[in-house]
């Protein structure tokens, strides 16, 4: 009996010794197997996917700028409010611009009155030119008649001189014929002078017409300038009322009632609705198998449980360093090779589905499936 118990104790001791000997080996083997399994999966995954955490959500945004100077009269939206395109955002005190518009309109009306006067002056100049032309025609006709009379008087004088030589005419009759020639000649000369005066008057009348026409053209040019002044004044009145250029959400509000604003000053920034995408900066060594249209898994740091799908829509033609304010210059000094990153634009599929979660600037992890 004692021998049997001793044998059992020896067997138990040997079993415990075997367990102590092989258990660590088994555990190590299991760890190696598990590690090898996950290592193999990681290796396979690395061959099928390219991953980066250097990525952010981007979105279209539109600044709302003041286009005229003035004091802010009303602000109609709050921070981060949803707005629709055309919705009123800010009103700048328009009184100054209303007055300028009224003044511009008054100047325009004055020029219209000047134009009416100039057109009346042109009609008067045209009427005067017609009268002068009529007088010139009358003077020309009178001169022609008088030339005939002068010629007739000269013919009579020639005849009377012959008769006087034949003593068929008295001295008194001859002198009367001579006097008649002188009278008719003087009258003809006067008629010729009237023609010259009429032609001079015609020139003056035509100059008056040209002056009146030039004055009309000048006033019409002034009217265009003053119409432009009215249009500009209307624009400024309109610019005093700022509306949302796009639909979206107010991202930043930099204006309060009573504030004096200057042209070009940013009052709001509006982030557009449903226009989000991801820009992921991959290392240049990750681009070998990357192509347009490849599927992308997107994980948001803010919403780790959210499963967002996307696809590559474009790859930048230059590295991010090329767009830096001071691009690197490797032509001088000691060269240190640095792995460059290339921006890749990723389209978010069904962005409306995530409209409450997507925010411009959020950090994400992007995983591109590059395996065929």
C-alpha positions in Angstrom: 0.0 0.0 0.0 2.8 2.3 0.9 4.5 1.4 -2.3 1.4 2.3 -4.4 1.1 5.7 -2.8 4.7 6.4 -3.4 4.3 5.5 -7.0 1.3 7.9 -7.4 3.2 10.7 -5.8 6.1 10.2 -8.2 3.7 10.2 -11.1 2.0 13.5 -9.9 5.4 15.0 -9.5 6.5 14.1 -13.0 3.2 15.5 -14.4 3.7 18.8 -12.6 7.3 18.9 -13.8 6.1 18.3 -17.4 3.5 21.0 -17.2 6.0 23.4 -15.9 8.4 22.5 -18.7 6.0 22.5 -21.6 3.4 25.2 -20.6 5.7 28.2 -21.3 6.7 26.7 -24.6 3.0 26.2 -25.5 2.2 29.8 -24.5 5.2 31.1 -26.5 4.1 29.0 -29.5 0.6 30.4 -29.3 1.9 33.9 -29.0 4.1 33.4 -32.0 1.2 31.9 -33.9 -1.2 34.7 -33.0 1.5 37.3 -33.7 2.4 35.6 -37.0 -1.3 35.6 -38.0 -1.8 39.3 -37.3 1.6 40.1 -38.8 0.6 38.3 -41.9 -2.7 40.1 -42.0 -0.9 43.4 -41.5 1.5 42.6 -44.3 -1.3 41.6 -46.6 -3.2 44.8 -45.6 -0.1 46.9 -46.3 0.0 45.5 -49.8 -3.6 46.1 -50.5 -4.1 49.5 -48.8 -2.3 52.8 -48.5 -3.1 54.7 -45.3 -2.4 58.2 -44.0 -3.6 60.3 -41.0 -2.4 63.5 -42.6 -5.8 64.3 -44.0 -8.6 66.8 -43.4 -12.1 67.6 -44.6 -12.3 70.5 -46.9 -15.3 72.5 -48.1 -16.2 75.5 -50.2 -16.6 78.7 -48.3 -17.5 82.2 -49.4 -16.5 85.4 -47.6 -19.1 88.1 -47.2 -17.2 91.4 -47.7 -18.3 94.9 -47.1 -18.4 96.8 -50.4 -19.1 100.3 -49.0 -18.0 102.1 -45.9 -20.4 103.0 -43.1 -21.9 102.1 -39.7 -23.6 98.8 -39.4 -27.3 99.4 -38.9 -28.5 95.8 -38.5 -27.1 92.2 -38.3 -29.8 89.7 -39.1 -28.0 86.4 -38.3 -26.1 84.7 -35.4 -23.0 82.6 -35.3 -23.2 79.3 -37.1 -26.7 79.9 -38.3 -28.0 78.3 -41.5 -28.6 80.7 -44.3 -30.1 80.6 -47.8 -28.7 82.2 -50.9 -30.0 85.8 -51.1 -30.9 86.0 -47.4 -30.3 89.4 -45.8 -27.3 89.4 -43.5 -26.3 92.9 -42.8 -27.6 96.4 -43.4 -25.1 99.3 -43.5 -26.6 102.8 -42.9 -27.7 103.8 -46.4 -28.5 107.5 -45.8 -25.3 108.8 -47.3 -25.7 106.7 -50.4 -29.4 107.6 -50.7 -28.4 111.3 -50.7 -25.7 110.6 -53.3 -28.3 108.9 -55.5 -30.7 111.8 -55.2 -27.9 114.3 -56.1 -26.9 112.1 -59.1 -30.5 112.0 -60.3 -30.9 115.8 -60.0 -27.7 116.3 -62.0 -29.0 114.0 -64.7 -32.3 115.9 -64.8 -30.5 119.2 -65.2 -28.5 117.8 -68.1 -31.8 116.6 -69.7 -33.0 120.2 -69.4 -29.8 121.4 -71.0 -30.2 118.9 -73.8 -33.7 120.2 -74.5 -32.4 123.7 -74.7 -29.6 122.7 -77.0 -32.0 121.0 -79.3 -34.2 124.1 -79.4 -31.1 126.1 -80.2 -30.3 123.7 -83.1 -33.9 124.2 -84.5 -33.4 128.0 -84.3 -30.0 127.7 -86.0 -31.6 125.5 -88.8 -34.5 128.0 -89.2 -32.0 130.9 -89.4 -29.9 129.0 -92.0 -33.0 128.4 -94.1 -33.8 132.2 -94.0 -30.3 133.1 -94.9 -30.3 130.6 -97.8 -33.6 132.2 -99.0 -32.1 135.7 -98.8 -29.0 134.5 -100.7 -31.3 133.1 -103.4 -33.2 136.4 -103.6 -29.9 138.3 -103.8 -28.7 136.1 -106.6 -32.0 136.5 -108.5 -31.9 140.3 -108.0 -28.3 140.4 -109.2 -29.2 138.5 -112.3 -32.1 140.9 -113.0 -29.9 143.9 -112.4 -27.2 142.5 -114.7 -29.8 142.3 -117.4 -30.8 145.9 -116.7 -27.2 147.0 -116.7 -26.5 145.3 -120.0 -29.7 146.8 -121.5 -28.6 150.3 -120.3 -25.2 149.8 -121.9 -26.8 148.7 -125.2 -29.0 151.8 -125.1 -25.9 154.0 -124.4 -24.1 152.5 -127.4 -27.1 153.2 -129.6 -27.5 156.7 -128.3 -23.8 157.4 -128.9 -24.2 156.5 -132.6 -27.4 158.6 -132.9 -25.6 161.5 -131.2 -22.8 161.2 -133.7 -25.4 161.3 -136.5 -26.9 164.3 -134.7 -30.1 162.4 -134.3 -30.0 162.7 -130.5 -29.5 165.7 -128.2 -26.7 166.0 -125.7 -29.2 165.8 -122.9 -30.5 162.5 -124.1 -27.0 161.1 -124.4 -26.2 162.2 -120.8 -29.4 160.6 -119.6 -28.3 157.3 -121.2 -24.9 157.6 -119.6 -26.4 158.3 -116.2 -28.7 155.3 -116.5 -25.7 153.0 -117.2 -24.0 154.4 -114.1 -27.1 153.9 -112.0 -27.7 150.4 -113.2 -24.0 149.5 -112.7 -24.0 150.8 -109.2 -27.2 148.8 -108.4 -25.6 145.7 -109.9 -22.5 146.2 -107.7 -24.8 146.6 -104.7 -26.6 143.4 -105.6 -23.2 141.5 -105.9 -22.3 142.8 -102.4 -25.6 141.5 -101.1 -24.7 138.1 -102.6 -21.3 138.2 -100.8 -23.0 139.2 -97.5 -25.6 136.4 -98.0 -22.8 133.9 -98.5 -21.1 135.1 -95.4 -24.3 134.9 -93.5 -24.7 131.3 -94.8 -21.3 130.4 -93.4 -22.2 132.0 -90.1 -25.5 130.1 -90.1 -23.8 126.8 -90.8 -21.3 127.5 -88.1 -24.3 128.1 -85.7 -25.7 124.7 -86.7 -22.4 123.0 -86.2 -22.0 124.7 -82.8 -25.5 123.6 -81.8 -24.9 120.1 -82.9 -21.6 119.9 -81.0 -23.3 121.3 -77.9 -25.9 118.5 -78.2 -23.2 115.9 -78.5 -21.4 117.3 -75.5 -24.5 117.3 -73.4 -25.3 113.7 -74.5 -21.8 112.7 -73.4 -22.4 114.4 -70.1 -25.7 112.5 -69.8 -23.8 109.2 -70.2 -21.4 110.2 -67.4 -24.3 111.3 -65.2 -26.2 108.1 -66.0 -23.1 106.1 -65.0 -23.0 108.2 -61.7 -26.7 107.2 -61.1 -25.9 103.6 -61.7 -22.9 103.7 -59.4 -25.0 105.4 -56.7 -27.7 102.7 -57.1 -25.0 100.1 -56.7 -23.8 101.6 -53.5 -27.3 101.8 -52.2 -27.6 98.1 -53.0 -24.2 97.3 -51.5 -25.5 98.7 -48.2 -27.7 95.6 -47.9 -25.5 92.5 -47.8 -27.1 89.1 -48.7 -25.7 85.6 -48.5 -23.9 84.7 -51.8 -24.4 81.0 -51.2 -26.5 78.7 -49.1 -24.7 77.2 -46.1 -23.8 77.9 -42.5 -22.2 80.9 -41.0 -18.7 79.8 -40.0 -17.5 83.1 -38.6 -19.2 86.4 -37.8 -16.9 89.4 -37.4 -19.5 92.2 -37.2 -21.8 93.8 -34.7 -24.3 96.6 -34.8 -22.7 100.1 -34.6 -19.4 98.9 -36.0 -17.8 101.0 -38.7 -16.8 98.9 -41.7 -14.5 99.5 -44.7 -14.8 98.2 -48.2 -13.1 94.8 -48.5 -13.5 94.0 -44.8 -14.7 90.4 -44.1 -17.9 90.4 -42.1 -18.9 86.7 -42.4 -17.6 83.4 -43.8 -20.2 81.0 -45.1 -19.4 77.3 -45.5 -21.4 75.9 -48.3 -23.9 73.0 -47.8 -23.0 69.5 -49.1 -19.7 70.4 -50.8 -17.3 68.6 -48.6 -14.3 66.5 -49.7 -11.1 65.1 -48.2 -7.6 66.2 -49.0 -5.1 63.5 -47.9 -1.4 64.1 -48.1 0.2 60.8 -49.0 4.0 60.1 -49.1 5.4 60.0 -52.5 6.4 56.3 -51.9 2.7 55.5 -51.5 1.6 56.7 -55.0 2.9 53.9 -57.1 -0.4 52.0 -57.3 -2.8 54.9 -56.6 -5.3 55.6 -59.4 -8.4 57.7 -60.0 -11.6 56.1 -58.9 -10.1 53.8 -56.2 -12.2 53.2 -53.1 -11.3 55.0 -49.9 -12.4 54.3 -46.3 -12.6 57.5 -44.3 -12.5 57.6 -40.5 -13.2 60.8 -38.7 -11.4 61.5 -35.4 -14.5 63.2 -34.1 -16.8 60.3 -35.0 -14.7 57.1 -34.9 -17.7 54.8 -35.3 -18.9 56.6 -38.5 -18.2 54.6 -41.7 -17.7 57.1 -44.5 -16.9 55.9 -48.0 -15.1 57.9 -50.8 -13.1 57.6 -53.9 -10.1 59.3 -55.4 -11.1 62.1 -57.7 -7.8 63.7 -58.5 -4.1 63.8 -57.6 -2.1 67.0 -57.4 0.5 67.7 -60.1 2.9 69.0 -57.4 3.9 68.2 -53.9 2.6 70.3 -51.0 6.0 71.9 -50.5 5.7 73.5 -54.0 2.8 75.6 -52.8 4.6 76.8 -49.6 5.3 80.5 -49.1 9.0 79.7 -49.3 9.5 76.6 -51.6 12.6 74.5 -50.8 15.7 75.4 -52.8 18.0 72.3 -53.0 20.4 73.9 -55.4 22.6 75.3 -52.7 23.9 74.3 -49.3 23.8 70.8 -47.8 21.0 68.6 -49.3 18.9 66.5 -47.0 16.5 64.3 -48.7 13.0 64.5 -47.2 10.1 62.3 -48.3 7.6 64.6 -50.0 3.8 64.4 -49.6 1.4 64.8 -52.5 -2.2 66.1 -51.9 -4.8 63.6 -53.1 -8.5 64.8 -53.4 -11.0 62.3 -52.2 -14.7 62.6 -53.1 -17.1 61.8 -50.3 -19.9 59.5 -51.5 -23.4 60.4 -50.4 -22.3 63.5 -48.5 -26.0 64.3 -47.7 -26.0 61.2 -45.4 -23.3 62.8 -43.2 -24.4 66.5 -43.4 -24.8 66.7 -39.7 -21.3 65.3 -39.0 -19.1 66.7 -41.7 -17.2 69.9 -40.8 -14.5 71.6 -42.8 -11.2 71.2 -41.1 -11.9 67.9 -39.2 -9.0 65.5 -39.1 -9.5 62.1 -40.7 -7.7 58.8 -41.5 -7.8 57.9 -45.2 -7.3 54.3 -46.3 -7.1 53.7 -50.1 -7.6 50.2 -51.5 -4.8 49.9 -54.2 -5.0 46.2 -54.8 -6.6 45.1 -58.1 
